[in-house]
Amino acid sequence: MAGHKTSISLEPLFWDWLRRVAEAEGLPLNALVARIDAERIASPTPPGLAGAIRLWLAACALERDRL
């Protein structure tokens, strides 16, 4: 993302999950993906964007279960 067009290949489960999180946070889907992308880029060894989204969603689920 980071100001350029990109294509993301995710399984339907992850797209659905990503849309639900964006809606729950009151964000457009592209804004949530941009936030995840910014966090990914800041990482010392950034994964690909699709992998970063999957990892971010997994971390989100783990955090939710801890509450």
PEMO-V520206 format. One record per run of one state. SS is the DSSP state (2 for helix, 1 for strand, 0 for the rest). FROM is the first residue (numbers start at 1). TO is the last residue. If there is no record, write none. Layout:
((SS;FROM;TO) (SS;FROM;TO))
//
This chain:
((0;1;11) (2;12;24) (0;25;28) (2;29;42) (0;43;48) (2;49;66) (0;67;67))
//
